[in-house]
């Protein structure tokens, strides 16, 4: 199982009139298209040999399109079969 977790800095979001749901909109849209499940709030999971590639593709694409996105995150991590990678580094 591969998971991608987003935890946002709520005070920073509020200061900028944003919500976590605003920030998750793109990922939720991408997830629907790629058959990725939101198994918990802000946690997206997928099984299969292409799971890691599909989840990490979102990380790379989002960071390129919107570099400011990461400034709103406290945690952005990939969990690949129990091995955790910090996507904020």
GULOTI-53871 format. One record per residue: residue number from 0; chain; x, y, z negated of N, C-alpha, C in turn. Coordinates in nm, 2 decimals, always signed. Layout:
residues N
<rec resi="NUM" chain="A" n_east="X" n_north="Y" n_up="Z" ca_east="X" ca_north="Y" ca_up="Z" c_east="X" c_north="Y" c_up="Z"/>
...
end
This chain:
residues 89
<rec resi="0" chain="A" n_east="+0.08" n_north="-0.12" n_up="+0.00" ca_east="+0.00" ca_north="+0.00" ca_up="+0.00" c_east="+0.09" c_north="+0.12" c_up="+0.00"/>
<rec resi="1" chain="A" n_east="+0.06" n_north="+0.22" n_up="+0.08" ca_east="+0.13" ca_north="+0.35" ca_up="+0.09" c_east="+0.03" c_north="+0.46" c_up="+0.05"/>
<rec resi="2" chain="A" n_east="+0.08" n_north="+0.55" n_up="-0.04" ca_east="+0.00" ca_north="+0.66" ca_up="-0.09" c_east="+0.07" c_north="+0.79" c_up="-0.07"/>
<rec resi="3" chain="A" n_east="-0.01" n_north="+0.89" n_up="-0.05" ca_east="+0.04" ca_north="+1.03" ca_up="-0.04" c_east="-0.04" c_north="+1.11" c_up="-0.14"/>
<rec resi="4" chain="A" n_east="+0.02" n_north="+1.17" n_up="-0.24" ca_east="-0.04" ca_north="+1.24" ca_up="-0.35" c_east="-0.01" c_north="+1.39" c_up="-0.34"/>
<rec resi="5" chain="A" n_east="-0.12" n_north="+1.47" n_up="-0.36" ca_east="-0.11" ca_north="+1.62" ca_up="-0.37" c_east="-0.16" c_north="+1.66" c_up="-0.50"/>
<rec resi="6" chain="A" n_east="-0.08" n_north="+1.74" n_up="-0.58" ca_east="-0.12" ca_north="+1.80" ca_up="-0.70" c_east="-0.09" c_north="+1.95" c_up="-0.69"/>
<rec resi="7" chain="A" n_east="-0.19" n_north="+2.03" n_up="-0.70" ca_east="-0.17" ca_north="+2.17" ca_up="-0.67" c_east="-0.16" c_north="+2.25" c_up="-0.80"/>
<rec resi="8" chain="A" n_east="-0.09" n_north="+2.37" n_up="-0.79" ca_east="-0.08" ca_north="+2.46" ca_up="-0.89" c_east="-0.20" c_north="+2.55" c_up="-0.90"/>
<rec resi="9" chain="A" n_east="-0.30" n_north="+2.51" n_up="-0.98" ca_east="-0.43" ca_north="+2.57" ca_up="-0.98" c_east="-0.42" c_north="+2.72" c_up="-1.01"/>
<rec resi="10" chain="A" n_east="-0.34" n_north="+2.77" n_up="-1.10" ca_east="-0.34" ca_north="+2.92" ca_up="-1.12" c_east="-0.29" c_north="+2.99" c_up="-1.00"/>
<rec resi="11" chain="A" n_east="-0.19" n_north="+2.94" n_up="-0.93" ca_east="-0.15" ca_north="+3.00" ca_up="-0.81" c_east="-0.26" c_north="+3.00" c_up="-0.70"/>
<rec resi="12" chain="A" n_east="-0.33" n_north="+2.89" n_up="-0.69" ca_east="-0.44" ca_north="+2.89" ca_up="-0.59" c_east="-0.54" c_north="+2.99" c_up="-0.63"/>
<rec resi="13" chain="A" n_east="-0.58" n_north="+3.00" n_up="-0.75" ca_east="-0.68" ca_north="+3.10" ca_up="-0.80" c_east="-0.63" c_north="+3.24" c_up="-0.77"/>
<rec resi="14" chain="A" n_east="-0.51" n_north="+3.27" n_up="-0.79" ca_east="-0.45" ca_north="+3.40" ca_up="-0.77" c_east="-0.46" c_north="+3.44" c_up="-0.62"/>
<rec resi="15" chain="A" n_east="-0.47" n_north="+3.34" n_up="-0.53" ca_east="-0.48" ca_north="+3.37" ca_up="-0.39" c_east="-0.61" c_north="+3.33" c_up="-0.33"/>
<rec resi="16" chain="A" n_east="-0.71" n_north="+3.32" n_up="-0.42" ca_east="-0.85" ca_north="+3.30" ca_up="-0.38" c_east="-0.86" c_north="+3.17" c_up="-0.30"/>
<rec resi="17" chain="A" n_east="-0.79" n_north="+3.06" n_up="-0.34" ca_east="-0.79" ca_north="+2.93" ca_up="-0.27" c_east="-0.83" c_north="+2.83" c_up="-0.37"/>
<rec resi="18" chain="A" n_east="-0.87" n_north="+2.71" n_up="-0.32" ca_east="-0.90" ca_north="+2.60" ca_up="-0.41" c_east="-0.83" c_north="+2.48" c_up="-0.35"/>
<rec resi="19" chain="A" n_east="-0.82" n_north="+2.37" n_up="-0.43" ca_east="-0.75" ca_north="+2.25" ca_up="-0.39" c_east="-0.83" c_north="+2.19" c_up="-0.27"/>
<rec resi="20" chain="A" n_east="-0.96" n_north="+2.21" n_up="-0.27" ca_east="-1.04" ca_north="+2.16" ca_up="-0.15" c_east="-1.00" c_north="+2.23" c_up="-0.02"/>
<rec resi="21" chain="A" n_east="-0.97" n_north="+2.36" n_up="-0.03" ca_east="-0.93" ca_north="+2.44" ca_up="+0.08" c_east="-0.80" c_north="+2.38" c_up="+0.13"/>
<rec resi="22" chain="A" n_east="-0.71" n_north="+2.35" n_up="+0.04" ca_east="-0.57" ca_north="+2.30" ca_up="+0.08" c_east="-0.58" c_north="+2.16" c_up="+0.13"/>
<rec resi="23" chain="A" n_east="-0.67" n_north="+2.08" n_up="+0.09" ca_east="-0.69" ca_north="+1.94" ca_up="+0.13" c_east="-0.77" c_north="+1.92" c_up="+0.26"/>
<rec resi="24" chain="A" n_east="-0.83" n_north="+2.03" n_up="+0.31" ca_east="-0.91" ca_north="+2.02" ca_up="+0.43" c_east="-0.84" c_north="+1.96" c_up="+0.55"/>
<rec resi="25" chain="A" n_east="-0.72" n_north="+2.00" n_up="+0.58" ca_east="-0.65" ca_north="+1.95" ca_up="+0.69" c_east="-0.61" c_north="+1.80" c_up="+0.68"/>
<rec resi="26" chain="A" n_east="-0.57" n_north="+1.76" n_up="+0.55" ca_east="-0.54" ca_north="+1.62" ca_up="+0.53" c_east="-0.66" c_north="+1.54" c_up="+0.54"/>
<rec resi="27" chain="A" n_east="-0.77" n_north="+1.59" n_up="+0.49" ca_east="-0.90" ca_north="+1.51" ca_up="+0.50" c_east="-0.94" c_north="+1.49" c_up="+0.64"/>
<rec resi="28" chain="A" n_east="-0.92" n_north="+1.59" n_up="+0.72" ca_east="-0.96" ca_north="+1.58" ca_up="+0.86" c_east="-0.86" c_north="+1.48" c_up="+0.93"/>
<rec resi="29" chain="A" n_east="-0.74" n_north="+1.49" n_up="+0.90" ca_east="-0.64" ca_north="+1.39" ca_up="+0.96" c_east="-0.67" c_north="+1.25" c_up="+0.91"/>
<rec resi="30" chain="A" n_east="-0.70" n_north="+1.24" n_up="+0.78" ca_east="-0.73" ca_north="+1.11" ca_up="+0.73" c_east="-0.84" c_north="+1.04" c_up="+0.80"/>
<rec resi="31" chain="A" n_east="-0.95" n_north="+1.11" n_up="+0.82" ca_east="-1.06" ca_north="+1.05" ca_up="+0.89" c_east="-1.02" c_north="+1.00" c_up="+1.03"/>
<rec resi="32" chain="A" n_east="-0.94" n_north="+1.08" n_up="+1.10" ca_east="-0.90" ca_north="+1.04" ca_up="+1.23" c_east="-0.81" c_north="+0.92" c_up="+1.23"/>
<rec resi="33" chain="A" n_east="-0.73" n_north="+0.90" n_up="+1.13" ca_east="-0.63" ca_north="+0.79" ca_up="+1.12" c_east="-0.67" c_north="+0.68" c_up="+1.03"/>
<rec resi="34" chain="A" n_east="-0.80" n_north="+0.67" n_up="+0.99" ca_east="-0.85" ca_north="+0.57" ca_up="+0.90" c_east="-0.77" c_north="+0.56" c_up="+0.77"/>
<rec resi="35" chain="A" n_east="-0.74" n_north="+0.67" n_up="+0.71" ca_east="-0.67" ca_north="+0.68" ca_up="+0.58" c_east="-0.78" c_north="+0.71" c_up="+0.48"/>
<rec resi="36" chain="A" n_east="-0.78" n_north="+0.65" n_up="+0.36" ca_east="-0.88" ca_north="+0.66" ca_up="+0.26" c_east="-0.83" c_north="+0.76" c_up="+0.15"/>
<rec resi="37" chain="A" n_east="-0.92" n_north="+0.85" n_up="+0.10" ca_east="-0.89" ca_north="+0.93" ca_up="-0.02" c_east="-0.94" c_north="+0.84" c_up="-0.14"/>
<rec resi="38" chain="A" n_east="-0.85" n_north="+0.77" n_up="-0.20" ca_east="-0.88" ca_north="+0.68" ca_up="-0.30" c_east="-0.90" c_north="+0.74" c_up="-0.44"/>
<rec resi="39" chain="A" n_east="-0.84" n_north="+0.86" n_up="-0.46" ca_east="-0.87" ca_north="+0.94" ca_up="-0.58" c_east="-0.86" c_north="+1.08" c_up="-0.53"/>
<rec resi="40" chain="A" n_east="-0.90" n_north="+1.18" n_up="-0.61" ca_east="-0.89" ca_north="+1.32" ca_up="-0.56" c_east="-0.75" c_north="+1.35" c_up="-0.53"/>
<rec resi="41" chain="A" n_east="-0.72" n_north="+1.39" n_up="-0.40" ca_east="-0.59" ca_north="+1.43" ca_up="-0.36" c_east="-0.49" c_north="+1.32" c_up="-0.34"/>
<rec resi="42" chain="A" n_east="-0.54" n_north="+1.19" n_up="-0.34" ca_east="-0.45" ca_north="+1.07" ca_up="-0.32" c_east="-0.50" c_north="+1.00" c_up="-0.20"/>
<rec resi="43" chain="A" n_east="-0.42" n_north="+0.99" n_up="-0.10" ca_east="-0.46" ca_north="+0.93" ca_up="+0.03" c_east="-0.38" c_north="+0.80" c_up="+0.05"/>
<rec resi="44" chain="A" n_east="-0.45" n_north="+0.69" n_up="+0.08" ca_east="-0.39" ca_north="+0.56" ca_up="+0.09" c_east="-0.42" c_north="+0.49" c_up="+0.22"/>
<rec resi="45" chain="A" n_east="-0.32" n_north="+0.41" n_up="+0.26" ca_east="-0.34" ca_north="+0.33" ca_up="+0.38" c_east="-0.26" c_north="+0.20" c_up="+0.36"/>
<rec resi="46" chain="A" n_east="-0.31" n_north="+0.09" n_up="+0.42" ca_east="-0.23" ca_north="-0.04" ca_up="+0.42" c_east="-0.19" c_north="-0.06" c_up="+0.57"/>
<rec resi="47" chain="A" n_east="-0.10" n_north="-0.14" n_up="+0.59" ca_east="-0.06" ca_north="-0.18" ca_up="+0.72" c_east="+0.08" c_north="-0.14" c_up="+0.76"/>
<rec resi="48" chain="A" n_east="+0.13" n_north="-0.19" n_up="+0.87" ca_east="+0.27" ca_north="-0.16" ca_up="+0.91" c_east="+0.29" c_north="-0.01" c_up="+0.95"/>
<rec resi="49" chain="A" n_east="+0.18" n_north="+0.05" n_up="+0.99" ca_east="+0.19" ca_north="+0.19" ca_up="+1.04" c_east="+0.16" c_north="+0.29" c_up="+0.93"/>
<rec resi="50" chain="A" n_east="+0.13" n_north="+0.25" n_up="+0.81" ca_east="+0.08" ca_north="+0.33" ca_up="+0.70" c_east="+0.18" c_north="+0.44" c_up="+0.66"/>
<rec resi="51" chain="A" n_east="+0.31" n_north="+0.40" n_up="+0.64" ca_east="+0.41" ca_north="+0.49" ca_up="+0.61" c_east="+0.43" c_north="+0.60" c_up="+0.72"/>
<rec resi="52" chain="A" n_east="+0.43" n_north="+0.56" n_up="+0.84" ca_east="+0.45" ca_north="+0.65" ca_up="+0.95" c_east="+0.34" c_north="+0.75" c_up="+0.96"/>
<rec resi="53" chain="A" n_east="+0.22" n_north="+0.70" n_up="+0.94" ca_east="+0.10" ca_north="+0.79" ca_up="+0.96" c_east="+0.09" c_north="+0.89" c_up="+0.84"/>
<rec resi="54" chain="A" n_east="+0.12" n_north="+0.85" n_up="+0.72" ca_east="+0.11" ca_north="+0.94" ca_up="+0.61" c_east="+0.23" c_north="+1.04" c_up="+0.61"/>
<rec resi="55" chain="A" n_east="+0.35" n_north="+0.99" n_up="+0.64" ca_east="+0.46" ca_north="+1.09" ca_up="+0.64" c_east="+0.46" c_north="+1.18" c_up="+0.76"/>
<rec resi="56" chain="A" n_east="+0.39" n_north="+1.14" n_up="+0.87" ca_east="+0.38" ca_north="+1.22" ca_up="+0.98" c_east="+0.30" c_north="+1.35" c_up="+0.94"/>
<rec resi="57" chain="A" n_east="+0.20" n_north="+1.33" n_up="+0.86" ca_east="+0.13" ca_north="+1.45" ca_up="+0.81" c_east="+0.22" c_north="+1.54" c_up="+0.73"/>
<rec resi="58" chain="A" n_east="+0.30" n_north="+1.49" n_up="+0.65" ca_east="+0.40" ca_north="+1.57" ca_up="+0.57" c_east="+0.48" c_north="+1.66" c_up="+0.66"/>
<rec resi="59" chain="A" n_east="+0.54" n_north="+1.59" n_up="+0.76" ca_east="+0.64" ca_north="+1.66" ca_up="+0.85" c_east="+0.56" c_north="+1.77" c_up="+0.93"/>
<rec resi="60" chain="A" n_east="+0.45" n_north="+1.73" n_up="+0.99" ca_east="+0.37" ca_north="+1.82" ca_up="+1.07" c_east="+0.32" c_north="+1.94" c_up="+0.99"/>
<rec resi="61" chain="A" n_east="+0.27" n_north="+1.92" n_up="+0.87" ca_east="+0.21" ca_north="+2.02" ca_up="+0.78" c_east="+0.32" c_north="+2.12" c_up="+0.74"/>
<rec resi="62" chain="A" n_east="+0.44" n_north="+2.07" n_up="+0.71" ca_east="+0.55" ca_north="+2.16" ca_up="+0.67" c_east="+0.59" c_north="+2.25" c_up="+0.78"/>
<rec resi="63" chain="A" n_east="+0.59" n_north="+2.19" n_up="+0.90" ca_east="+0.63" ca_north="+2.27" ca_up="+1.02" c_east="+0.53" c_north="+2.38" c_up="+1.05"/>
<rec resi="64" chain="A" n_east="+0.40" n_north="+2.34" n_up="+1.05" ca_east="+0.29" ca_north="+2.43" ca_up="+1.08" c_east="+0.27" c_north="+2.54" c_up="+0.98"/>
<rec resi="65" chain="A" n_east="+0.29" n_north="+2.50" n_up="+0.85" ca_east="+0.25" ca_north="+2.59" ca_up="+0.74" c_east="+0.35" c_north="+2.58" c_up="+0.63"/>
<rec resi="66" chain="A" n_east="+0.47" n_north="+2.64" n_up="+0.64" ca_east="+0.57" ca_north="+2.63" ca_up="+0.54" c_east="+0.53" c_north="+2.68" c_up="+0.40"/>
<rec resi="67" chain="A" n_east="+0.43" n_north="+2.77" n_up="+0.40" ca_east="+0.39" ca_north="+2.83" ca_up="+0.27" c_east="+0.30" c_north="+2.73" c_up="+0.19"/>
<rec resi="68" chain="A" n_east="+0.25" n_north="+2.63" n_up="+0.26" ca_east="+0.17" ca_north="+2.52" ca_up="+0.19" c_east="+0.24" c_north="+2.47" c_up="+0.07"/>
<rec resi="69" chain="A" n_east="+0.37" n_north="+2.44" n_up="+0.08" ca_east="+0.44" ca_north="+2.37" ca_up="-0.03" c_east="+0.45" c_north="+2.47" c_up="-0.16"/>
<rec resi="70" chain="A" n_east="+0.44" n_north="+2.60" n_up="-0.14" ca_east="+0.44" ca_north="+2.69" ca_up="-0.25" c_east="+0.33" c_north="+2.67" c_up="-0.35"/>
<rec resi="71" chain="A" n_east="+0.22" n_north="+2.61" n_up="-0.30" ca_east="+0.10" ca_north="+2.59" ca_up="-0.38" c_east="+0.10" c_north="+2.45" c_up="-0.45"/>
<rec resi="72" chain="A" n_east="+0.20" n_north="+2.37" n_up="-0.43" ca_east="+0.20" ca_north="+2.24" ca_up="-0.48" c_east="+0.29" c_north="+2.22" c_up="-0.61"/>
<rec resi="73" chain="A" n_east="+0.24" n_north="+2.15" n_up="-0.70" ca_east="+0.33" ca_north="+2.11" ca_up="-0.82" c_east="+0.39" c_north="+1.97" c_up="-0.78"/>
<rec resi="74" chain="A" n_east="+0.31" n_north="+1.89" n_up="-0.71" ca_east="+0.37" ca_north="+1.76" ca_up="-0.67" c_east="+0.31" c_north="+1.72" c_up="-0.53"/>
<rec resi="75" chain="A" n_east="+0.40" n_north="+1.67" n_up="-0.45" ca_east="+0.37" ca_north="+1.62" ca_up="-0.32" c_east="+0.45" c_north="+1.49" c_up="-0.30"/>
<rec resi="76" chain="A" n_east="+0.40" n_north="+1.37" n_up="-0.32" ca_east="+0.48" ca_north="+1.26" ca_up="-0.32" c_east="+0.42" c_north="+1.14" c_up="-0.24"/>
<rec resi="77" chain="A" n_east="+0.51" n_north="+1.06" n_up="-0.19" ca_east="+0.48" ca_north="+0.94" ca_up="-0.12" c_east="+0.51" c_north="+0.82" c_up="-0.20"/>
<rec resi="78" chain="A" n_east="+0.42" n_north="+0.73" n_up="-0.21" ca_east="+0.45" ca_north="+0.61" ca_up="-0.29" c_east="+0.44" c_north="+0.49" c_up="-0.19"/>
<rec resi="79" chain="A" n_east="+0.55" n_north="+0.43" n_up="-0.16" ca_east="+0.56" ca_north="+0.33" ca_up="-0.06" c_east="+0.59" c_north="+0.20" c_up="-0.13"/>
<rec resi="80" chain="A" n_east="+0.48" n_north="+0.12" n_up="-0.15" ca_east="+0.49" ca_north="-0.01" ca_up="-0.22" c_east="+0.57" c_north="+0.01" c_up="-0.35"/>
<rec resi="81" chain="A" n_east="+0.53" n_north="+0.11" n_up="-0.43" ca_east="+0.59" ca_north="+0.14" ca_up="-0.56" c_east="+0.72" c_north="+0.22" c_up="-0.56"/>
<rec resi="82" chain="A" n_east="+0.77" n_north="+0.25" n_up="-0.45" ca_east="+0.89" ca_north="+0.33" ca_up="-0.44" c_east="+0.85" c_north="+0.48" c_up="-0.41"/>
<rec resi="83" chain="A" n_east="+0.87" n_north="+0.57" n_up="-0.50" ca_east="+0.82" ca_north="+0.70" ca_up="-0.50" c_east="+0.92" c_north="+0.80" c_up="-0.44"/>
<rec resi="84" chain="A" n_east="+0.88" n_north="+0.87" n_up="-0.34" ca_east="+0.96" ca_north="+0.97" ca_up="-0.27" c_east="+0.90" c_north="+1.11" c_up="-0.29"/>
<rec resi="85" chain="A" n_east="+0.98" n_north="+1.21" n_up="-0.34" ca_east="+0.93" ca_north="+1.34" ca_up="-0.36" c_east="+0.94" c_north="+1.42" c_up="-0.23"/>
<rec resi="86" chain="A" n_east="+0.83" n_north="+1.46" n_up="-0.18" ca_east="+0.82" ca_north="+1.53" ca_up="-0.05" c_east="+0.85" c_north="+1.68" c_up="-0.06"/>
<rec resi="87" chain="A" n_east="+0.87" n_north="+1.73" n_up="-0.18" ca_east="+0.89" ca_north="+1.87" ca_up="-0.20" c_east="+1.04" c_north="+1.90" c_up="-0.19"/>
<rec resi="88" chain="A" n_east="+1.13" n_north="+1.80" n_up="-0.19" ca_east="+1.27" ca_north="+1.83" ca_up="-0.19" c_east="+1.32" c_north="+1.86" c_up="-0.05"/>
end
